[in-house]
Amino acid sequence: MKKTSLFLALAGASCLLSVSAGNSLRADDAPNDVPAPAPGSLPLNDNTAPPFKGVYQWGQSGCKSGLYDAYGPWLNRTVIWGEDFMPTESWSHLEGESWQMGTWGPWVKKQVGRRYILSLPMLVGSWDGKGPKQGPGAGVPVSLEEGAKGTYNIYFQHLAESLVKHGMDDTLIRVGWEFNGGWYIWRANTAAKAEAFAGYFKQIVTTMRAVPGAEKLKFIWNPAMEPYWAYPPEKAWPGDDVVDYIGLDVYDQCWAKDTYPIPEDATEDEALARRKRTWDNVTNNEKSNGLPFWVKFAAAHGNKPLVIPEWGVCNRKDKDGNHGGGDNTFFIEQMYNFIYNPANNVYFESYFDVTAGDGDHRLIPGVNKKDPANPTETKFPKAAAKYKELFTLPPGKQAPVAPVVDAAAPAANAPATAEPPPVGK
């Protein structure tokens, strides 16, 4: 969710995209070992088979206000999966509080085929690891090393119990997402930290799976798709037995030479050339730890399916210009091709359809609080049109409208607790 690239710190000194083990790639190098597209592609469906379709639209507050209900019809779909993030102020927030679970549980049950995608922090409190200022463990420093010892297992046990209680026992959980970046409390920025991360990840999964009724929970190992790693990714791998899916967050942003920012006076052909260079030499390049690298990595770990919990076009407000690709139909097309190529084994994707504090990605028309009859328009009209063209379900392919039948449904009245601000904002 936080997408300030580590490459930004390196760009001023070099036009190289550094990768683990000392390898490097120049921005004008040709793509290496990119898999050829498989003949044909997987058909669109209403979330009855992979690749499943999800979206992030401001989490619990968006769910409560109907944003997720509106997203399906925008793409002529009955079934959409919903994504959310847990706050990091307190350990209590990670236990599955009623304000969050009490909103999502009924939403999931409202329509057969819906699932919940949950981004789960591993540590709470301030970025410096001094611990939370409120709730359990207030004032006590936190660390991946303590997590690897099982110190925090009780909180994740309670989360699993809450998910089961609220009828979301098949939730897909992104444990400590983007851990190889430098922006979250649970960052694993050294080889030693990576090993502690892996041990802690295993503690969380083992604890949650042991809760009665939680056997169908699925766990995602989700690095940031960064060109630079301080260690080989295997150092942070917790084991094939505790990872169900490998997650990748893919945004159209770049700091390599001759990519972004696109000059204001660039012609359409010049802008397209930069966008293609970004895709071919960075996003879809094995040497830069791009998509082909992770296809191979997943295949080497028991053919684990890939998932893309966050992706989007991008406008950024960087000091030296916009390092996003802007209104990029080429990026939308390439992502569609990657997602629906069966050779890539993508289980689900979830578009990050919001205007966030660190970048704008919103394609769907926004809610205009001052004039609800006139929604705010996207800043990416061409990309939005291409997205709708490719991801809209053809008529007659919709799943029937049907609620989940569950005699153990929780009470519908969740406490009227204000939602904490979204993580990373």
N, C-alpha and C positions, 0 to 999 in steps of 0.2 A: 504493500500500500504506500509505503514511503519509497519514492523512486529517485532520490538524488544519487546518481551513479558514482561509484568509486572512481570511475574514469575521469570525472571532472577534476579531481586533484592531480591527475597525471597528465592531462591534456596540454597544459602549458609547457611542460618540459619535453614532451615527445609526441609524435604523431602515431605512436605505436599503441596497439591494444595489447596490454600485457596479459598473459595467461599463466596458469600454474606451471611449475617446473621450469620457469625461465623462458618459455617460448614466447614468440611475439608475432604480431600480424600488422602489416601496414594497411592503411585504409584503402589503398589501391591494389592490394593483392587480389588475385582471383579466388573465388570460392573453392574450397577443398572438400572433396568427398561428400558432396551434397547428394542425398538419395534421389534417384530419379522418381518422378511421380508414378504411382501405381496406375495401371490401366483402369479407367473409371474411378468413381468416387462413391462414398457411402451416401445413401439417399437421406434427404431430410425426413424427420419423423417428429411426432408430438411427444418426445421424451419417452418413447417406448423401447428404444435401443440406443447404444452409443453411436456417435458422440452426443451426449445429453447437453441440453441448453440451460444455462443459468445466468443470473445477473446480480450485480450489486447496485442497489438503489437506496443507500442511506440506512441499511440495516433495520433495526427494530422500529425506528421512527418512520421509515419509509413503508415498512410492512403495515404499521398501525394506520398510516394515512392513505393506504391503498395504492402506493406506487407499484408494488409487485403484482397486484391484481390487474393493473392497467397494462403492464408490460407484455403479457401474453397476447392479448388482443391486438396490440400494436404490430406484432409479428404473425398475426392470424393463428395463434397457438392457444390451446387450452391449458397446457402444462408447462410451467417454468419452475426451475429450482431457484431458491433464494439464498443469498449469501449475507453473512453478517460478521462483525468483529466484536470481540469482548474487550471491555475497558481494562486499563492497567493500573488504576489507582489503588486497588486493594485486592487481597486474596479472595475476599468475599465475592467479588465480581466474577471470579473464575469458577464459582461453585454452581452456576446455573440459577441465577436469581429469578424471581417470579416476574419482574418487569420485562425481562427478555424472553425467557422460556414460555411465559404465559401469553405472550403475543405470538410467538412463532408456532407453538404447538397447535393451536386451533387453525392457523393458516395452512400448515402442512396437511391437516386432516380434512380441510375443506375440499380438496380435490385429489383423487387417486393419481398417483405418479409423482406428486411433489416430494422434494427432499430438501433438507437443510444443510448448507455448507457453512461451517463454523471456523473462524480464524481464532485460534487459541493461543494466547500469550503463554510463555513459559515462566516469566518472572514479572513482578509488579513493582511499582514505585518509580523513582526517578531514574533517569538514564545512567547515572553514575553508580547505580547498584546499592544505594544507601537504604533501600527498602521502602515500604509503604509508610505513609504518614497517618493512615487510618486503618481500623479494623484489625484482624488477627496479624500478629507479627509486626505491629507498628514500630518503626524505628530500628528494626533488626535488618542488617544488610542481607542481600540476596545474591545468589550466584548459581551458575550452572553446576559447579562442583557440588554444592549442597544438594541440588536437585538430583544429581547422579547417585547420591547416597540414599535417596528416598525421603528426604526431609519434608518435601511438599506433597507427598502422595495423597494425603487425606483430602486435599482440595480437589484433586482430579477424580477421586472416588466419589465425592459429593456431586461433581459435575455429571458423571456417568449416571448416577442415581437420578438426578434431575432430568436428564434427557430421556431416560426410560419412563419416568413418571409422567412426562409431558407428551409421550407418544412419539418421540423422535429417536427411536433406538437404532435407526439406520443412518444417522447423521454422518456426514463426511467432514473430518476434522483436520485442519491445517495446523499442525503442532509447530509453534515457533517459526512461522513463515519468514522468509528472507533473512535467515539467521547469518548468512555470510556477508551481509551488508553491515554497515556501521551505525545504523540509525535506531536500532531497538535495544532494549535492556538485555535481551538474551543473545546479543551478537556473539558469534564465535569467530573472532578475528585472528586467532593463532591456532596452531596445530593442537596445542594442549587444550584450548577452549573447545575446539572441534570434537575432541575425544570426550570431554565432559558433556557437551551437547548430545552426542550420540548416546552416552550412558543415561542421561536424563530423559531423552526421548523414549528410550526403552522402558524406563521406570513408569512414565506416564501411560504408555500403551498397555503395559502389563497390568497396571492398576485398574485402568478403565475396563479392560476386557474381562477382568475378574468379577465385575459387578453383575449379579443375576439380571438377565434380560438385556445385557449390553453386548451380546455376542456379535451383533450385526453392525456395530460401529466400525467405520472405516477410517484409516489414518494416512495422512498425506505428508510426505517429506518434501518440503517446498523451499528450495533455495531461491535467491534472487538470481536472475539470469545475467550475471555480471561477467565481463571479460577477464577480470582479475580476481584470482583467489590467492590467499596467503598460504594455502596448503592444497594438496590433492583432495578433491571432493570425497574420495573414499574415506578420508579421516573422519568425516562427520556422518558417515553412513551408519545407522544404528542396527542394521541387520535386515535381511530379506524377510525374516519372520515377523517383524513388527511394522513393516511398511507395506501398505496396500497399493498406494499410487505415488508417482513422482510428479510433483507440481512445478509449474513454471509460470512466472509472471512476465508477460511480454508487452512492452510498450514501444511505440514508435518514437524513440528518442535516441540521440547519439551525440558523442563528443569527438568522434574521429575526424581527421582532416577531410575537407571537401564533402562533408555530409551536412550537418546542421550547425548553426542556423542557416536557413536558406536566405540569401540576400534579398532585400526588398525589391530590387530591380531585376531579379532573375526572371527569365522567360519561362513559360510553361514547360518547355523541353528541358531547360536547365534545372528547374525544380524537380522534375521527374527523374532526371539523371541522379541527383543527390539522394532522392528517396530510394531508387533502385540500388545505389551504392550502399546505402545503409542496410538494406535487406540482404543483399548478396554477400557483403563483406563482413557484416557484423551479426545481425539477427539470425540469419540462416547460414552461418559459417561455422564449421566444426572447430577451426583453429581459435575462434574467439569465444569458445564455450557457448555457441549458439545452438539453435534447435537440433541440428544433426548430431552434435555431441551428446545431447540428452536422449535422443532416440537410441543411440548405441549404448549409452549408460544403462538405460532401462532394459534393453535387450540382454545385457550382461548380468542383470540381477533378476533372472527368472522371468524375463519378458514382462516386467511390471508395466501396466498401462500408464500413459502420461495423462495428466490433467492440466488445464490452464485456468486456474482460479481467478486470475486477473489478466485482462488485456485491453488495449485500447489505442486509438489515435491520441495525439497529444499536442497541446499547446502549453508551453512553460514560460515562466517569468524569470529567466536567468539574467544575471548581471551583464553578460556579454551577448544577450539575445535569446531567441527562442530555440532551445535545443530539441524541440519536438518537430515532427514532420508536418504538422498542420492538417489541412483538409486533404488527406491522403487516401484516395480510392485504391491505389496500388497496394498499400498495406492491408486494407480490408480484404482485397482479393487474395493476396498471398496467405493471410491467416486462414481464410476459408479453405483454400486449397490444402494447407497443411492439416487443418483439423479434420477434414473429410477424406483425406488420403488414408486408406486402411493400413498402409505400410507403417504409419506413424503411431497407430494404436492409441488414439486419444479417446479417453473415456468420457470426459465432460469438459466444457469450456464455460466461462462466466465473464461476460463483458462488464467492465468497470464503468457503468453508465452514470457518472456524476461529474460535476465540476468541483474538484478537490482543491485543497489548499496548495498542493505542490504541483498541480497540473489540471487542465481541463480535458475531459475525455467524452463529455456528454453528447450523445447522438439523438436520444429521444427528446421531443419537445418538453420543456420544463414547466412546472407549475408557476403561474403568475398570481401571487397572492393578492396583488392590487386589482387585477382584472382576470379572474379565472377563465373567462370566456376566450381570452387571447393568450395562449401559452407562449412562454419565451422560446425563441428559436435557438437551435444549435448553432455553434460557431463552425460546424463542419457539415454544411449542407450536402456537398457531393459525397462525402464518406458515408453520411447517414443514408442517402439514397441508395448507395451501393450495398450497404449493410442490410437494408430492408429488402433489396432485390435478391440478395443471396440467402438470407436467413429466414425470410418469411415463408411460412408453410403454405403449399398450394391448397386451394379449396378442396374440401372433401377428405383431407388427411387428418383432421382434428380428432383427438381423443374425446370420448363422451364425457359430459360434465357429470361427475359423480363424487360424492364425499366418501372419505374413508370410514368404514364401519368399524368402530372400536368401542366396546362396552366399558373400557377402562379410561375413557377420556377425562381429563382433569376439569376442574371447575373453570368456567369461561371468564370469571371476573378476576383479572390480575390486579394486584395492587397498583394504585395510581402513582407510581414512582417516576420521577423525571429521569429520562435517559441521560447517562453521562455522555460527554462529547465523544464522537467517534475516534478510534485509535488513530494516531498519526496526523491528526488535523491541527 
